[in-house]
Amino acid sequence: MPARFLDIKEIIIRFCLGGAAVVMCYVISVYSPIKFIGGVFAAFPAVMVAAVSMAGLRDGDAEAADVARGAVSGMIGCTVCVIFALYLIRVLNSWPLGLAGAVLAWLPAALLSNVFISGRTKSKKEVV
């Protein structure tokens, strides 16, 4: 795959979409009478939508599908991260330590799920 140069227009679009999603989540969490709803919106897939859209516009459907497949792995990793955060914050009685442990759990979970989802083992046809 050839190296890609950064496109400033693409960076600005991603920044605006991601920033708008973060602000929206914050506003909802502050003003919502139901406090857990901020956490629900914190999982809003704005970054995934921006990434898949940009990949599709730039490189077509196949690239968009690859990005979406990677997003599934990332979201599985996020689920593991949230479960670890919930558990570790309570057990360690420290939100900074709990979040640190949870973030450390995210990457291996995302990578392992990607191996499982993608079927990284190549068939003999692909190797030739």
N, C-alpha and C positions, 0 to 999 in steps of 0.2 A: 504494500500500500504506500503510495507516495506521501511525502511529508506535506502537511497543510500549513499555510501561513495563517496567522490570526487575522480575522476580519473584524475591523473595529465596529461595523454595523451590527454584526452578530453578537459581539461582546456587549454592546449597549442594549440590545434587545433582551439578552439574558439577564443583564443587571437590572433592567427595569421590571421585567416579569418577576424575578426572584425577590427584588426589594419590595415590590407591591404586595407580594404574597406574605412576606414577613410582617409588613406594616398592618395588613389586614388581620393576620393572626393575632398580633398584639392588641389591636383595637377591640377585636371580638373578645379576647381574654379579659381585658380590662372592664369592658362594659356589659358583658354577659352576666346575668344573675346566676347562671349555671356554670360554676367555675371550671369543671373538667372540659367544657366545650372549647376552651382555648387550646388544650392539648390535642383535641380532635382536629382542630384547624391547623395546629402546628405540623400535622402530618400531611397537609395539603400538597398534592404532587405538582406544584408549579414548576419546579426545576425539571422534573421529568417531562412535562408538557413542552417546556421550552426546548429541551435537548432533543426530543423526538421531532418536534416541528422543524428545528433548524437543520437536523440531519436529513430529514425528508426533503426540505426545500433545496438544500445544497447538493445532496448525493443520491436522492431517490428513495424509493420504498424499501429496498433491501437494507440500506444503512439505517433507516428509521426503525425497521424491525430489529436490527442488531442492538440499537440503543435501547429500545423498549425491553428487549430480553435482558440486557444489563440492568435496567431499572427494576425488573422483577427481583434480581439478585440483591440489589441494593435495598429494596423494600423488605425483603426477608431479613437482611442484616439489620435494618432499622427495627423490625419487630423484635429480634433478639436483643437489640440495644435497649429498647423500652422495657422489656421484661427484666433484663439485668438491672436497669436503673431502678425500677420499682422495688426489686428485691434488695439490692445492695444499699440503697438509701435507707431503707428500714433497718437492715441488719447492722450496717456500719454507723447508723445514726449520724450521717454526714452526707449532705447532698453533693459537695464537691468530690469526695472520694467515690461515692456511688456513681456519679456521672462519669468520672474518669474510668472506672472499671467497666461501665456499660459501653463507653466508646471503644475501649480496647476489645470488647467482645464483638463489636460490629464488623470489623474488617474480616476476621476469619470466617464469621458466619456468612458474610456476603460472598467471599471467595469460594467457600465450599458449596454454597447454593448455586453459584454460577457453574461450577464444575458439574454438578448434578443436572442442572437445567440444560446446559449446552451439550452435555454428553461429550465432554472433551476428549474421550478416547476416540482416536481416529480409526476408521475402518481401513482395511488393506487397500481399497481402491484409492482413498485419499492420500495415502502415504506414497504411492507409486508416482 
